[in-house]
Every structure is written in C-alpha cells, then in structure tokens.
C-alpha cells in the first residue's frame, strides 16, 4: 500500500531524576552531598532508509514514546542516558510541526537524519547544588520532560521529471516504453492510483528518474479526483513533461487540456510553472492528430515534441531533450529558510514564560516554562519548595498576581495541582 501522508504524535523521553544523598563514612567528617544526576531521556530521531518508498509503517504508529533516563543514585553516580528511538523513513520525507505549520526537516539526502523531539535532560542531584553558603543542600531536581509534538509527515518523491496530464493521455504507457517500470495500463480513467517511478538511460549514457503521477482533472488542487493527493510529488521534480492527447480520442480540445492542467498546477503552487516544461503531443498515430497539432502550435509557444507511445515514434529525441533540461536545471531548494522551525526559535524565546487567568476565585497559571519548572521540582523537601517559589518570584509571577488583586488564602493552580497563596 502506498501511503504518502500521515500525522503522528511523538513524546521524547523525560530525563531521570536527580538523587538526594549524603556521604556518611566513619573517618570522613562532614561528608557532604553525594547524590548523582539523572540520565538524559530518549530523543526521537527520523532517519532516511533508501529501501523504503512509503510511510505505511508510520501510518499505524499513533504515538511514538521515548524512554526515561535512569535516575541518579548515591555515591555521585549519574543515571544512564536512554537510547534514542530511531524511526526509519523514505528519502524525500518532509516533517512539519502540526501546531505551527513550520518545517522541522526536509530529508532529501540518503544519509539525512533529524531529531524531531528532544529528550529531557537529567535532573541534577544535590551535589550539583552545593555552594559556599549552602554546603549541604537537602534537595535535588526531577528530570526535564521530553518534547511532545504532533507531526505532519509527508513523502514527496525524488524524481527529475514529472509526467503530468489528464487521465488516459498515455503517461503510464510512456513510462513503460522508456523505462523498465511496469505501471498498470488500461483504457479507463484513473488506472494509476499511486505514483510510479522509472529510471531512464539515454543513448549517450545519461540517466534520470521519471515519475508518472495519477491523472489530474479540473479542480484537482481543491481535492477533486486524486490530484490534491499527488500534486505534492511534482514539487521536487526539476522538469515537467506535459503529455497531451493530440488525437482528441475522448473529444476534448488539446489546448483546453493544456490550460486546465496549468491552472491546477498554478493553484497548487505558482512555483511549479517556473520549472522547465516541454509538451509531448501524444497519440500522433490517430487520424486527426496532425490537424490538432497545427492548431495547438499556433497558440502555445513552448517546445512541442510529437510522439506516439503506442508505436514508440520520436521517443529517443524526447529523452535526449529531457536529459539536457535535467542536467541544466539548478538545484533549487524546495523550501525557503523562513519556513523552517529552527530559524524562528528566537520568537519563542522572547515570549512571556507564563500566563495567569482568573476563573472565579482561583488563579490559573500556565505556560511552557513555568510548567517545566513545576515538573522538575522535587516537592519532597522544604528546600526544593523554597527554590521553586524563588524561581516563580524571579520570573515575575508574584508581582503579576498582586496586580490582579490576589489575597492571602486564595487558590493558585498549576497543571492539576493547587496551592494556597501566602505572602
């Protein structure tokens, strides 16, 4: 089964908890803190596997969850880092953050890999908090939660030439004649239900990859037929080969066919019309094909190659021309830098670390930074609680609560926990 798009939830592993321990040995006075740090949680990594050609494995994974790092122990022993979870994906996979619609990675090379969700760092043991003013801290830190995301994963095939055209114009037949691919060929619409790839080798020993894409129809860019599902595979191609039924076998006007397809390409992405394009006037073996070609040439100024996929007429010059265009075409990136998540991280760093909402008499505190601080606090010790309160005060939560009119004894909630406010 060919699957080229799916959504999946990834949860990286949380860091292991730090340890609170003290050194107690007979001949060592004032042994001091002795608790180790927790290990790092699992990263979730997507890695290219050139042997894969579909996202079917991801389709049946609803959630990928990393492992927690090991907790620190006494004797300053740090916990073990959890192994990364490596998920293999096909070459040409694009990973997008579902919530922000920003691209995490475009895995277009055979050795590409990317961390799609980072594991949390290990919590620090009490040894790490030792200072001159507090030589024996009686608290440690819980592990940092791992990143949690919903990802949109798309496969955009890697091909040099994309064959486009209305159904039954001869795209699959063309592919079968010029490559060793064996696409399904029949005399009805939408015979091709999935993209087919084939490798062409020309007489002058150049090679390139052709993608035969399912037939487009009017409205494809808005979801009519199969077009919206497979138009994405044209985005990576260097050259577009537009195959037109010049014999008007189904009574259509070849020029209107040409306009219809170009309109759908432009609606999907205006960049597609900027690619080099040639026109393959197919079915020239039919009686009225020459008259139609003459009328077509008067209206269209692009390079036109009359061919017949049935008789294999004029196919070799077409392949030489396609090879020329492929080798001359620049390697332009599929996405702009501003579309990638890594280039806009500064926006999130300057956001306010918390929000406070008053519901009834309760004050609800939320925000990624404050929630992470809460989860990493070990509330089993008074010193740990005091440290958490100091951190809240430092980022301005106390000042904000007082501006909102909080009074002693009012309830403050963070996540599923609630506290009484004390000045």
C-alpha positions as CSV (number, residue, x, y, z in Angstrom):
1,X,0.0,0.0,0.0
2,X,1.3,3.4,-0.9
3,X,0.9,5.9,1.9
4,X,2.5,9.4,1.4
5,X,1.0,11.4,4.3
6,X,0.2,10.8,7.9
7,X,0.0,12.6,11.3
8,X,1.8,11.2,14.3
9,X,2.3,12.1,18.0
10,X,5.9,12.0,19.3
11,X,6.8,12.2,23.0
12,X,10.5,12.2,23.8
13,X,11.7,10.6,27.0
14,X,11.9,12.5,30.2
15,X,15.2,12.9,32.0
16,X,15.9,10.8,35.0
17,X,15.5,12.3,38.5
18,X,18.5,13.6,40.4
19,X,19.3,11.9,43.8
20,X,19.4,13.4,47.2
21,X,22.1,11.6,49.2
22,X,24.9,12.3,51.7
23,X,28.2,10.8,52.3
24,X,28.4,9.1,55.7
25,X,31.7,7.3,56.4
26,X,33.3,6.7,59.7
27,X,36.6,8.6,59.2
28,X,35.2,11.4,56.9
29,X,33.8,14.3,58.8
30,X,31.1,16.5,57.2
31,X,30.9,14.1,54.2
32,X,28.5,16.4,52.4
33,X,26.1,15.9,49.5
34,X,26.6,12.7,47.5
35,X,23.7,12.5,45.0
36,X,24.2,11.9,41.3
37,X,22.4,13.4,38.3
38,X,19.7,11.7,36.3
39,X,20.4,10.5,32.7
40,X,19.0,12.1,29.6
41,X,15.7,10.9,28.1
42,X,15.4,9.3,24.6
43,X,15.5,11.6,21.6
44,X,13.1,10.7,18.8
45,X,15.0,10.6,15.5
46,X,13.8,10.2,11.9
47,X,16.4,8.7,9.7
48,X,16.4,8.1,5.9
49,X,16.2,4.5,4.7
50,X,16.6,4.3,1.0
51,X,15.0,0.9,0.9
52,X,11.6,2.5,2.0
53,X,9.2,4.0,-0.5
54,X,6.1,4.6,1.6
55,X,5.0,5.9,5.0
56,X,2.9,2.8,5.7
57,X,4.9,1.9,8.9
58,X,4.2,5.3,10.4
59,X,0.5,5.2,9.4
60,X,-0.1,2.5,12.1
61,X,2.0,4.2,14.8
62,X,-0.4,6.6,16.6
63,X,2.2,7.6,19.2
64,X,6.0,7.2,19.4
65,X,7.2,7.5,23.0
66,X,10.8,7.7,24.2
67,X,12.2,6.1,27.4
68,X,13.0,7.9,30.6
69,X,16.6,8.3,31.6
70,X,17.8,6.4,34.6
71,X,17.6,8.2,38.0
72,X,20.8,9.3,39.7
73,X,22.0,7.3,42.7
74,X,24.2,7.8,45.8
75,X,28.0,8.0,45.6
76,X,27.6,10.7,43.0
77,X,26.6,8.1,40.4
78,X,24.8,9.5,37.4
79,X,22.0,7.7,35.8
80,X,22.4,6.2,32.3
81,X,21.1,8.1,29.3
82,X,18.2,6.4,27.5
83,X,18.9,5.2,23.9
84,X,17.4,7.3,21.2
85,X,14.4,6.0,19.3
86,X,15.3,5.9,15.6
87,X,12.4,5.7,13.1
88,X,13.3,4.9,9.5
89,X,11.5,7.0,6.8
90,X,11.8,7.1,3.0
91,X,14.1,9.5,1.2
92,X,12.1,12.7,0.4
93,X,10.2,12.8,3.7
94,X,9.1,16.3,4.9
95,X,8.4,16.6,8.6
96,X,6.2,19.6,9.8
97,X,5.1,20.7,13.2
98,X,1.4,20.3,13.1
99,X,0.6,23.2,15.5
100,X,2.9,25.9,14.0
101,X,2.9,24.6,10.4
102,X,6.7,25.1,10.3
103,X,9.0,22.6,8.7
104,X,11.3,20.6,11.1
105,X,13.2,18.9,8.3
106,X,13.3,18.0,4.6
107,X,15.0,14.7,4.5
108,X,16.1,14.6,0.8
109,X,19.6,13.1,1.1
110,X,20.3,9.4,1.6
111,X,22.1,9.9,4.9
112,X,19.9,12.6,6.4
113,X,18.5,12.3,9.9
114,X,16.9,14.7,12.3
115,X,15.9,14.9,16.0
116,X,12.1,15.6,15.8
117,X,11.7,15.6,19.6
118,X,14.5,16.1,22.1
119,X,14.7,14.1,25.2
120,X,14.7,15.9,28.6
121,X,17.9,16.5,30.4
122,X,18.5,14.6,33.6
123,X,17.6,16.3,36.9
124,X,20.6,17.4,39.0
125,X,21.5,15.6,42.2
126,X,22.0,17.5,45.4
127,X,25.8,17.5,44.8
128,X,25.2,19.9,41.9
129,X,23.6,22.5,44.2
130,X,26.5,22.6,46.7
131,X,27.7,26.2,47.3
132,X,29.7,28.1,49.9
133,X,26.5,29.4,51.5
134,X,24.8,26.0,51.3
135,X,27.4,23.3,51.6
136,X,24.8,20.5,52.2
137,X,21.7,21.1,50.1
138,X,18.9,18.8,51.0
139,X,17.1,18.8,47.6
140,X,17.5,17.5,44.1
141,X,15.8,18.1,40.8
142,X,13.4,15.9,38.8
143,X,14.2,15.2,35.2
144,X,13.2,17.6,32.5
145,X,10.1,16.5,30.5
146,X,10.8,15.4,26.9
147,X,9.4,17.4,24.0
148,X,5.9,16.5,22.9
149,X,4.7,17.3,19.4
150,X,2.2,16.3,16.8
151,X,3.9,15.9,13.4
152,X,2.6,16.0,9.9
153,X,4.8,13.7,7.8
154,X,4.7,13.8,4.0
155,X,6.5,11.9,1.4
156,X,7.5,14.0,-1.7
157,X,9.0,11.7,-4.2
158,X,12.5,12.3,-5.6
159,X,12.3,12.4,-9.3
160,X,13.9,14.5,-12.0
161,X,11.0,14.6,-14.4
162,X,7.3,14.6,-13.6
163,X,4.7,13.5,-16.1
164,X,1.5,15.5,-15.9
165,X,-1.7,15.4,-17.9
166,X,-5.4,14.5,-17.8
167,X,-6.4,10.8,-17.3
168,X,-5.8,8.4,-20.2
169,X,-3.4,10.6,-22.2
170,X,-0.6,8.0,-22.2
171,X,1.6,8.8,-19.2
172,X,1.8,5.2,-18.0
173,X,2.4,3.9,-21.5
174,X,5.2,6.5,-22.0
175,X,6.9,5.4,-18.7
176,X,6.7,1.7,-19.7
177,X,8.3,2.4,-23.1
178,X,11.3,4.5,-21.8
179,X,12.0,2.6,-18.5
180,X,11.7,-0.9,-17.1
181,X,8.8,0.2,-14.9
182,X,5.6,-1.8,-15.2
183,X,2.7,0.5,-14.4
184,X,-0.8,-0.6,-14.8
185,X,-2.2,0.3,-18.2
186,X,-5.9,0.2,-19.2
187,X,-8.4,2.1,-21.3
188,X,-10.3,3.7,-18.4
189,X,-9.6,6.8,-16.2
190,X,-7.5,6.7,-13.1
191,X,-5.8,3.5,-13.9
192,X,-2.8,4.9,-12.0
193,X,-3.7,5.2,-8.3
194,X,-0.2,5.7,-7.0
195,X,2.9,7.4,-8.4
196,X,5.2,5.2,-10.4
197,X,9.0,5.8,-10.8
198,X,11.3,4.6,-13.5
199,X,14.9,5.2,-14.4
200,X,15.7,6.4,-18.0
201,X,19.1,5.7,-19.6
202,X,19.7,7.6,-22.8
203,X,21.9,6.6,-25.7
204,X,24.6,9.0,-24.6
205,X,24.8,7.2,-21.2
206,X,23.0,9.9,-19.1
207,X,20.3,8.8,-16.6
208,X,17.4,10.4,-14.8
209,X,14.3,9.4,-12.8
210,X,10.8,9.9,-14.2
211,X,7.6,10.0,-12.0
212,X,4.3,9.0,-13.6
213,X,1.7,10.8,-11.5
214,X,-2.0,9.9,-11.4
215,X,-4.2,11.8,-13.9
216,X,-5.2,15.4,-12.9
217,X,-8.6,16.8,-13.7
218,X,-10.1,20.3,-13.2
219,X,-10.4,21.1,-9.5
220,X,-7.6,18.7,-8.6
221,X,-5.9,21.4,-6.5
222,X,-9.1,21.7,-4.4
223,X,-9.4,17.9,-3.9
224,X,-11.3,16.8,-7.0
225,X,-10.3,13.3,-8.1
226,X,-6.8,12.2,-7.0
227,X,-4.9,15.4,-7.9
228,X,-4.6,17.1,-4.5
229,X,-3.2,13.9,-3.1
230,X,-0.4,13.6,-5.6
231,X,0.4,17.1,-6.7
232,X,3.0,17.3,-3.9
233,X,5.1,14.8,-5.8
234,X,5.7,17.3,-8.6
235,X,7.2,19.8,-6.3
236,X,10.7,18.1,-6.2
237,X,10.9,17.5,-10.0
238,X,13.3,19.6,-12.0
239,X,11.4,19.3,-15.2
240,X,7.7,18.9,-16.0
241,X,6.7,16.9,-19.1
242,X,3.2,17.7,-20.1
243,X,1.6,14.9,-22.1
244,X,-1.4,15.9,-24.2
245,X,-3.8,13.7,-26.2
246,X,-3.3,15.3,-29.6
247,X,-5.6,12.8,-31.2
248,X,-8.6,14.1,-29.2
249,X,-9.6,10.4,-28.6
250,X,-12.2,11.5,-26.0
251,X,-13.4,14.5,-27.9
252,X,-11.5,17.1,-25.8
253,X,-9.7,20.1,-27.1
254,X,-5.9,19.6,-26.6
255,X,-5.4,23.4,-26.0
256,X,-8.1,23.4,-23.3
257,X,-6.5,20.3,-21.7
258,X,-3.2,22.2,-21.6
259,X,-4.8,25.3,-19.9
260,X,-6.7,23.1,-17.4
261,X,-3.6,21.3,-16.2
262,X,-1.5,24.5,-15.9
263,X,-4.3,26.2,-14.0
264,X,-4.3,23.3,-11.4
265,X,-0.5,23.4,-11.1
266,X,-0.6,27.2,-10.5
267,X,-3.3,26.9,-7.9
268,X,-1.4,24.2,-6.0
269,X,1.9,26.2,-6.2
270,X,2.9,29.0,-8.5
271,X,6.5,27.8,-8.3
272,X,5.5,24.8,-10.5
273,X,5.0,26.9,-13.6
274,X,8.5,28.3,-13.2
275,X,10.0,24.9,-13.8
276,X,11.3,24.0,-17.3
277,X,8.4,22.4,-19.2
278,X,8.1,20.6,-22.5
279,X,5.0,19.3,-24.2
280,X,4.7,15.8,-25.5
281,X,2.0,15.7,-28.2
282,X,0.9,12.1,-27.8
283,X,-1.2,9.8,-30.0
284,X,0.1,11.2,-33.2
285,X,-0.8,7.9,-34.8
286,X,-4.5,8.9,-34.7
287,X,-6.2,10.4,-37.9
288,X,-6.9,13.9,-36.7
289,X,-3.7,14.4,-34.6
290,X,-1.8,16.4,-37.2
291,X,-4.6,19.0,-37.7
292,X,-4.9,19.3,-33.9
293,X,-1.2,19.8,-33.5
294,X,-1.1,22.5,-36.1
295,X,-3.8,24.5,-34.3
296,X,-2.1,23.8,-30.9
297,X,1.3,25.1,-32.2
298,X,-0.4,28.4,-33.2
299,X,-1.5,29.0,-29.6
300,X,1.4,27.6,-27.5
301,X,5.0,28.8,-27.9
302,X,6.6,26.1,-25.7
303,X,8.8,23.3,-27.2
304,X,6.5,20.6,-28.5
305,X,7.5,17.0,-29.4
306,X,5.0,15.0,-31.5
307,X,5.2,11.3,-30.2
308,X,3.2,8.1,-30.2
309,X,3.7,5.9,-27.2
310,X,2.0,3.0,-29.0
311,X,4.4,3.0,-31.9
312,X,7.4,4.4,-29.9
313,X,7.7,7.2,-32.5
314,X,10.1,10.0,-31.7
315,X,10.8,8.9,-28.1
316,X,14.6,9.0,-28.3
317,X,14.8,12.7,-29.1
318,X,12.4,13.4,-26.3
319,X,14.7,11.6,-23.8
320,X,17.8,13.4,-25.0
321,X,15.9,16.8,-24.5
322,X,14.7,15.8,-21.1
323,X,18.2,14.8,-20.1
324,X,19.5,18.2,-21.3
325,X,16.9,20.0,-19.2
326,X,17.5,17.9,-16.1
327,X,21.3,18.4,-16.2
328,X,20.9,22.2,-16.9
329,X,18.3,22.8,-14.2
330,X,19.6,24.4,-11.0
331,X,19.3,22.6,-7.7
332,X,16.8,25.0,-6.0
333,X,15.7,24.2,-2.5
334,X,12.1,23.1,-2.1
335,X,11.5,25.4,0.9
336,X,12.6,28.9,1.9
337,X,14.7,29.2,5.1
338,X,11.9,31.2,6.8
339,X,9.7,28.1,6.5
340,X,11.9,26.0,8.8
341,X,11.3,25.8,12.5
342,X,14.9,26.2,13.5
343,X,15.0,29.7,12.0
344,X,12.3,31.1,14.2
345,X,13.1,29.8,17.6
346,X,14.0,33.3,18.8
347,X,10.3,34.1,18.7
348,X,9.5,31.5,21.3
349,X,12.5,32.6,23.5
350,X,11.1,36.1,23.8
351,X,7.5,35.1,24.6
352,X,6.3,35.6,28.2
353,X,7.1,32.5,30.2
354,X,3.6,32.3,31.8
355,X,0.0,33.5,31.6
356,X,-2.4,33.9,34.6
357,X,-6.2,33.6,34.2
358,X,-8.6,34.2,37.0
359,X,-11.6,31.8,37.0
360,X,-14.0,32.5,39.9
361,X,-11.8,32.9,42.9
362,X,-9.0,30.7,41.5
363,X,-5.8,31.9,39.7
364,X,-4.7,29.5,36.9
365,X,-1.0,29.7,35.9
366,X,0.0,28.2,32.7
367,X,2.9,28.4,30.2
368,X,5.6,26.0,29.0
369,X,8.4,27.5,31.1
370,X,6.5,27.5,34.4
371,X,5.0,24.1,33.8
372,X,8.5,22.7,33.1
373,X,9.8,24.3,36.3
374,X,7.0,22.7,38.2
375,X,7.6,19.2,36.8
376,X,11.3,19.4,37.6
377,X,10.8,20.4,41.2
378,X,11.1,17.7,43.9
379,X,8.4,18.8,46.4
380,X,9.6,16.2,49.0
381,X,11.9,18.6,50.6
382,X,11.3,22.1,52.1
383,X,14.4,23.4,50.3
384,X,13.1,22.2,47.0
385,X,9.8,24.0,47.6
386,X,11.6,27.2,48.6
387,X,13.7,27.1,45.5
388,X,10.6,26.7,43.3
389,X,9.0,29.7,45.0
390,X,12.1,31.8,44.4
391,X,12.1,30.9,40.7
392,X,8.4,31.9,40.4
393,X,9.2,35.2,42.1
394,X,12.2,35.8,39.8
395,X,10.1,35.5,36.6
396,X,7.5,37.9,38.0
397,X,4.6,35.7,38.9
398,X,4.2,37.2,42.4
399,X,4.1,40.7,41.0
400,X,1.5,39.7,38.4
401,X,-0.7,38.0,41.0
402,X,-0.6,41.1,43.2
403,X,-1.6,43.3,40.3
404,X,-4.6,41.0,39.7
405,X,-5.7,41.5,43.3
406,X,-4.8,38.2,44.9
407,X,-5.3,37.9,48.6
408,X,-3.7,35.5,51.2
409,X,-5.5,32.2,51.2
410,X,-6.7,32.4,47.6
411,X,-6.1,29.3,45.5
412,X,-3.4,29.2,42.8
413,X,-3.4,26.3,40.3
414,X,-0.6,24.9,38.2
415,X,-1.5,21.9,36.0
416,X,-3.6,19.6,38.2
417,X,-2.2,20.9,41.5
418,X,-3.5,23.8,43.7
419,X,-1.8,25.8,46.4
420,X,-2.9,28.5,48.9
421,X,-1.3,31.8,48.3
422,X,1.0,33.1,51.1
423,X,2.9,36.4,51.1
